[in-house]
Amino acid sequence: MEQSKITQVFGITPSELKEDIINDVRAELNVIAQNFQPIKPAEYLTRQEVATILKVSLVTLTDWNKKGVLKPYRLGNLIRYKRDEIDQALIAIFNSKNKQ
């Protein structure tokens, strides 16, 4: 004999149950919407912009590229850097100078 799955709810009408479910789902969606942060596209900077931010010359920037301090991205003949990676490199440079 097959057992059917039946859920009985007492003390509430079907329309009240439906409204309660809808209100709970809306509340959860509001919480998700408040905490939602869209992914920001990467911002690319030129060599000159990076040199200005780091307050170094273009020669130093090229040297740091060769040493792996910075990670350049080539777009054809152009060289670009990601802003967030520059910020991380700046922190690493600052920390290495403070350790010495």
N, C-alpha and C positions, 0 to 999 in steps of 0.2 A: 504494500500500500504506500503510495507516494504521499509525502508530507508537503503540504503547501506552506509557503512562508507568508504569514499574515501578521501585519503589525496593526495593533489597535491602539488608538489614542482616545482617551476618555477626557471629558471636560473641555473639549475644544472643538469648534466646528471646522470643517474642511477649509472654509474661506479664511478663518482665523489662522489656521496652520500655514496656509499659503502666504498670508501677509507676514507672519513671523519669519518664514524662510526668506522671503524677499527682503525684509528689513535687515536680517542678519547678513545676507549676501551683499547688500548695499553698504553696510557698515564695514565689511571686510574689504570691499573694493575701494572705499574711501581711505582706509589705512594704507592699502597698496599704492593708491594714487599719491598720497602725501609723501611716501618714502621713495617714489619712483624718480630716478635720475637718468635721463637719456644719455646714451654714449656720445661723447663729444668727439668729433673727427680730429685726427691729429693735425696739429698746426706746424707747418714747416717754416723754418727760418733760413735766410741766406747766410753766407759766410760773414758778410759785413755786419749783419744784425747780431750774429753770435759773438763776433769779436767785440762789438760794442757792449753787449750784455756782460761778457766775461772780462771786459777791459783788458784785452790782450791784442797783439798785432795779428795780422793774417799769417805771418810766418810761424808764430807760436801756435796758432790754430792748426796749421798744416802739420806741425811737429806733433801735436796732441793726437791728430788723426792717425799718424804713423805709429805712435806709441799705444794706441787703443784707448786713450782717455775719452775721446769722443767717437761717436759712430756716425760717419757721414753717409748720406744717401745720394746716389747719383741718379739724376734724371736727365739723360742725354749728356750734354756738356755741363750741366748745372750741378752744383753740390748744395744739398739742403740738409738741415738737422731738425730733428723733432724737438719741439719745445720742452716736453716733459723729460726727455733724455738729457737735455742741456741742464735743466734744473737738478736732476739727479747727479750729473757730473759735477756741477758746481758744489753741491753738498759734499761729494767725495773728495774734491780738491781741497775744500775748506777743512774737512776732517783730517786729511793727510798732512796738511800744513800745521795743524794744531798738535798732532802727535809728535812732530819733530822737535 
